[in-house]
């Protein structure tokens, strides 16, 4: 009768025989880095809620990207931004939309929150042409790609 072999012997044997199941030995050990295997089994049997994979991490998502970007858009209204061609503009958030202003005059189209959300879903953007199907795309592009608005989102 064979006595239990060490992991390295089993791993070596798996590589030699090309057994797909044995070759997975050790894969997934990072899943239990934050929780020992026995505690994992106890938690499963007790039917407690599993810990969030983001628990204790600094990069945990707090809210969806669209909502956090919209909050930053609201907080920077009235500040000066520049278009790709360096023309200055400002904007004001009104309800679920944005009015853009150039030379103190309002551009007579209100950009809706839905259009902003559509553009956010396409970020990061490389050029204005990626959102040219949306209203005021030249202003929207600069707004979303500005460091004050995008921060670490993309």
C-alpha positions as CSV (number, residue, x, y, z in Angstrom):
1,X,0.0,0.0,0.0
2,X,1.3,3.5,-0.9
3,X,1.9,6.1,1.7
4,X,0.6,9.6,1.0
5,X,3.0,11.5,-1.3
6,X,4.1,15.0,-0.8
7,X,2.5,17.8,-2.9
8,X,5.6,18.3,-4.9
9,X,5.7,14.6,-5.8
10,X,2.0,14.7,-6.8
11,X,2.5,17.9,-8.9
12,X,5.5,16.3,-10.6
13,X,3.5,13.2,-11.3
14,X,0.6,15.3,-12.7
15,X,3.0,17.1,-15.1
16,X,4.5,13.8,-16.2
17,X,1.1,12.2,-16.8
18,X,-0.5,15.4,-18.1
19,X,-3.6,14.7,-16.0
20,X,-5.7,17.8,-16.3
21,X,-7.3,17.4,-12.8
22,X,-4.0,16.8,-11.0
23,X,-2.3,19.6,-12.9
24,X,-4.7,22.0,-11.1
25,X,-3.2,21.2,-7.7
26,X,-2.6,24.4,-5.8
27,X,-4.7,26.6,-8.2
28,X,-7.1,28.8,-6.2
29,X,-5.1,28.9,-3.0
30,X,-5.4,32.7,-3.2
31,X,-9.2,32.3,-2.6
32,X,-8.4,31.3,1.0
33,X,-5.7,33.8,1.8
34,X,-8.0,36.0,3.9
35,X,-9.9,33.1,5.4
36,X,-8.6,29.6,6.4
37,X,-10.3,26.7,4.8
38,X,-11.8,25.3,8.0
39,X,-13.5,28.7,8.7
40,X,-14.7,28.8,5.1
41,X,-16.4,25.4,5.5
42,X,-17.9,26.5,8.9
43,X,-19.3,29.6,7.3
44,X,-20.8,27.7,4.4
45,X,-22.5,25.2,6.8
46,X,-23.8,28.0,9.0
47,X,-25.3,29.8,6.0
48,X,-23.9,33.1,7.0
49,X,-23.5,35.6,4.2
50,X,-20.1,35.4,2.5
51,X,-17.7,38.3,3.0
52,X,-17.6,40.7,0.2
53,X,-14.5,40.2,-2.0
54,X,-13.9,43.9,-1.7
55,X,-14.1,44.0,2.1
56,X,-11.2,45.9,3.5
57,X,-9.9,47.0,0.1
58,X,-9.3,50.6,-0.7
59,X,-10.4,50.2,-4.3
60,X,-13.9,48.9,-3.3
61,X,-16.7,50.3,-5.6
62,X,-18.8,52.7,-3.5
63,X,-21.3,53.6,-6.1
64,X,-21.7,53.1,-9.8
65,X,-19.5,55.1,-12.1
66,X,-22.3,57.1,-13.7
67,X,-23.6,58.3,-10.3
68,X,-20.2,59.3,-9.0
69,X,-19.3,61.1,-12.2
70,X,-22.6,62.9,-12.2
71,X,-21.9,64.1,-8.6
72,X,-18.5,65.5,-9.7
73,X,-20.2,67.2,-12.7
74,X,-22.6,68.9,-10.3
75,X,-19.8,70.0,-7.9
76,X,-17.7,71.6,-10.7
77,X,-20.5,73.5,-12.5
78,X,-19.6,77.2,-13.1
79,X,-15.9,76.4,-13.4
80,X,-14.1,77.1,-16.6
81,X,-13.3,74.3,-19.0
82,X,-11.7,74.5,-22.5
83,X,-12.8,72.7,-25.6
84,X,-10.3,70.7,-27.7
85,X,-9.7,73.9,-29.7
86,X,-9.0,75.8,-26.4
87,X,-12.3,77.8,-26.4
88,X,-13.4,78.5,-22.8
89,X,-16.9,77.4,-21.6
90,X,-18.8,76.8,-18.4
91,X,-21.9,74.8,-17.6
92,X,-24.8,74.7,-15.2
93,X,-26.6,71.6,-14.0
94,X,-30.4,72.1,-14.0
95,X,-32.5,69.1,-12.9
96,X,-31.4,66.1,-15.0
97,X,-29.5,68.1,-17.6
98,X,-26.7,70.4,-18.4
99,X,-26.7,73.8,-20.0
100,X,-23.4,74.9,-21.6
101,X,-22.3,78.6,-21.8
102,X,-19.8,80.2,-24.2
103,X,-18.9,83.9,-23.9
104,X,-21.6,84.3,-21.2
105,X,-24.4,83.1,-23.5
106,X,-26.3,79.9,-23.0
107,X,-26.1,77.3,-25.9
108,X,-29.7,76.7,-26.7
109,X,-29.7,72.9,-26.2
110,X,-29.9,71.1,-22.9
111,X,-27.8,68.0,-22.6
112,X,-29.8,65.3,-20.8
113,X,-28.6,63.1,-18.0
114,X,-29.4,60.1,-20.2
115,X,-27.0,61.3,-22.9
116,X,-24.3,61.9,-20.2
117,X,-24.8,58.3,-18.9
118,X,-24.5,57.0,-22.5
119,X,-21.2,58.8,-22.9
120,X,-19.9,57.6,-19.5
121,X,-20.6,54.0,-20.6
122,X,-18.3,54.6,-23.6
123,X,-15.4,56.0,-21.5
124,X,-12.5,56.3,-21.7
125,X,-12.9,58.3,-24.9
126,X,-10.1,58.9,-27.4
127,X,-11.8,61.5,-29.5
128,X,-15.0,63.5,-29.9
129,X,-16.1,61.3,-32.8
130,X,-16.8,58.4,-30.4
131,X,-19.8,60.4,-29.0
132,X,-20.7,62.5,-32.0
133,X,-24.2,60.9,-32.0
134,X,-24.9,62.7,-28.7
135,X,-25.9,66.4,-28.2
136,X,-23.1,68.9,-27.5
137,X,-20.5,66.2,-27.9
138,X,-17.6,68.6,-28.1
139,X,-18.4,70.0,-24.7
140,X,-19.3,66.6,-23.3
141,X,-16.1,65.0,-24.4
142,X,-13.9,67.7,-22.7
143,X,-16.1,67.5,-19.6
144,X,-15.8,63.7,-19.2
145,X,-12.1,63.6,-20.0
146,X,-11.1,66.4,-17.6
147,X,-9.2,65.2,-14.6
148,X,-11.6,67.0,-12.2
149,X,-14.5,64.9,-13.5
150,X,-13.1,61.5,-14.4
151,X,-10.6,61.3,-11.6
152,X,-9.7,57.5,-11.4
153,X,-12.9,56.3,-13.1
154,X,-11.0,55.7,-16.4
